Structures are given as structure tokens and as C-alpha cells.
Amino acid sequence: MNIKHENLKLIAIMEFDEYENMYKVVDFLNKNLKQRGIIFGLARKDGKDILSIYDTSESHLK
């Protein structure tokens, strides 16, 4: 699956206290849900984790 950034639709975003192994959770989710058109992003800022969920399907482009 080749995903272009401009085809991503942000579904949800959540900020919470930093969890050291959160990258493992995001990796697991991406490996198992990417083929269904859902991918997850993780950012860290000021001791917080920011989890983003994106729709990669083209249905939201219509």
C-alpha cells in the first residue's frame, strides 16, 4: 500500500501522559490495520504523547 500524505484524513487525535512503550502499540496497530485503511501516528512533545488516527481510504476524497 503506497500512502501519500495528502490522502490522509485525520479521524481523531488524543494527548496523554508519555508512555515509554507506546511506539510498540502504534507499530502493532499499524501492522494490523493498515490494510483496512487506518494508520496511527505518534508524536512526543513536552512529556506528552500525541496519538493520531488517520483514514487512508479514498472514500473520504469523494
C-alpha positions as CSV (number, residue, x, y, z in Angstrom):
1,M,0.0,0.0,0.0
2,N,1.5,3.3,-1.1
3,I,0.1,6.1,1.0
4,K,0.5,9.8,0.1
5,H,0.4,12.3,2.8
6,E,-2.2,14.4,1.0
7,N,-4.6,11.4,1.0
8,L,-4.7,11.2,4.8
9,K,-7.8,12.3,6.7
10,L,-7.3,12.9,10.4
11,I,-10.0,11.0,12.2
12,A,-9.0,11.6,15.8
13,I,-6.2,12.9,18.0
14,M,-5.5,12.4,21.7
15,E,-2.9,13.7,24.1
16,F,-1.9,11.8,27.2
17,D,1.0,11.3,29.6
18,E,4.1,9.8,28.0
19,Y,4.1,6.1,27.9
20,E,7.6,4.6,27.2
21,N,6.4,1.7,25.1
22,M,3.6,3.5,23.2
23,Y,5.6,3.2,20.0
24,K,5.1,-0.6,20.2
25,V,1.4,-0.2,20.5
26,V,1.3,2.1,17.5
27,D,3.5,-0.3,15.5
28,F,1.2,-3.2,16.3
29,L,-1.9,-1.3,15.3
30,N,-0.4,-0.1,12.0
31,K,0.8,-3.6,11.1
32,N,-2.7,-5.0,11.7
33,L,-5.0,-2.2,10.5
34,K,-3.1,-0.6,7.6
35,Q,-4.8,-2.9,5.0
36,R,-8.1,-1.7,6.3
37,G,-7.2,1.9,5.5
38,I,-6.4,3.0,9.1
39,I,-3.0,4.2,10.2
40,F,-1.8,5.6,13.5
41,G,0.8,8.3,14.2
42,L,2.7,9.1,17.4
43,A,4.4,12.3,18.4
44,R,6.0,13.3,21.7
45,K,6.0,16.9,22.9
46,D,6.7,18.3,26.4
47,G,6.4,14.9,28.2
48,K,3.2,14.1,26.4
49,D,2.3,11.5,23.8
50,I,0.1,12.6,20.9
51,L,-1.7,9.8,19.2
52,S,-3.3,10.5,15.8
53,I,-5.6,8.2,13.8
54,Y,-5.8,8.6,10.0
55,D,-8.1,7.3,7.3
56,T,-6.1,6.3,4.2
57,S,-9.0,5.1,2.1
58,E,-10.1,7.1,-0.9
59,S,-13.7,7.2,0.1
60,H,-13.2,10.4,2.1
61,L,-11.9,12.1,-1.1
62,K,-15.2,11.9,-2.9
